[in-house]
Amino acid sequence: VTAYRKIDAYTPTAKELESLVGRYSSAEADGVLAFSVKDGRPRLTPTNRPSAPVILTPLGRDIYLYGEGLTKVVRNQENKVEGLRFIGARVYSLVFSRVPD
């Protein structure tokens, strides 16, 4: 039996989105993603394919829908962003770590 629970619509604040802006890398995926905000909409763009941004849909605090998967923001005990974790049909718990500025 699959149980679903309703979640309320969520709109992150500009400050919340700004805290996520930056680059994230994964040795496992051999890639770097850039998190940015354009027209108030969060997006991830592979740095080796800048013409292929993926628009993220906020589902809740620190949870975003992309295509057929989820992106969860990973935070440390001080609530600072450490990375992004991807869960989807072809990946489970693929982590991209935040690249220092």
PyMOL commands that set and color helices and strands:
alter all, ss='L'
color gray80, all
select helices_A, chain A and resi 14-18
alter helices_A, ss='H'
color red, helices_A
select strands_A, chain A and resi 22-26+31-38+41-46+54-55+57-60+63-66+69-75+81-87+92-99
alter strands_A, ss='S'
color yellow, strands_A
deselect
rebuild
show_as cartoon
